[in-house]
Amino acid sequence: MPFYEYRCASCGHELEAMQKMSDAPLTDCPSCARPELVKLVSAAGFQLKGGGWYATDFKGGGKKRSEESASSDAAAAHSCSSGGCCACN
């Protein structure tokens, strides 16, 4: 379940609450008991670790290993060597 941050518009009290995404937003401030809580927008607090798809496909920012070997195989199979045709570029 995600954590949501709230701030009371009346007294300025801030709090975090763990809620389901389907739960209604909190309204009553636990500090002053007024219905003035406003949900804040904050950055997500998670980090991906391990060897999943994000590490192999996006982490390095370069080409995948299979794409690099396929492009070098295609260049080796072409015998023009002039660099002027579409296959050489």
N, C-alpha and C positions, 0 to 999 in steps of 0.2 A: 504494500500500500504506500502511496506517496505521502510526503510531508507537505503541508501547505503553511505558508506564513500569513499572519494576520496582524493588522495594526488598528488600534482603536482611534477613531477620528476625534473622539472627545478628550481622552486623557493621554493618548500617545503610547499606551501599553502595547508591547509587541509579544507575540507568542507563535509557536509552531504547533500544528496539530496533525496527527496521522489519521487520514481519512480515506475512505474508498472514493474513487472518482465519481461514483453515483450518489454519494452523500450530499446533502444540502450544505451550502456554506454556513459557517458559524456566524451568528449575529450578535450575541450578548457578550460583552467584555467581562472577563472574570475579575478584573480589578475594580471597575467602577459600576458594573452591572447595567450599563446603558447599551442599547442595541445599535452600536456604532462601529462594529468591526468591519474592516475592509480587507479583502483578500489581496495580498501583494503578489507581484510577478517576480519570480526569482529564477536563477539558473539551476539547471538540473544537476543534482549531486551524485553522479555515478561515473564509474570508470570501467572500461572494458579491459579485462585481463585474460591472458591465456592465448591459445592458438586458434581462435575461431576465424570466421570468414572476414571480419574486419581487419585482422592482422595480415592475412594472406592476400587480400584483394585491394585494400585501400591504404594500409599503413605506410608502405614504402613510397607510394606515389608514382612508381615507375611501371614499366610493362611487366606483365606476368612472365614467368620463365618460359611457358609454352609458346607465347607470342614471340619472344626473342628468338627462340630456336627455329620457329617456323619462318620468320623473316630472313634469317641467315641461310636456311636451307633453300629458300626461293632464290636468293641472290646467287648462291653457288650453282644452281641448276640452269641459270640463264647464261648464255655464252657470248652475248653482244659485247660486253665490256666497254662500250663507248660512253655509256652514261646518258645518251641522248634519247633513249626510248622509255616508254612508260614502265616497263618491267625493271629497269635499272634504278629508277627513282624511288 
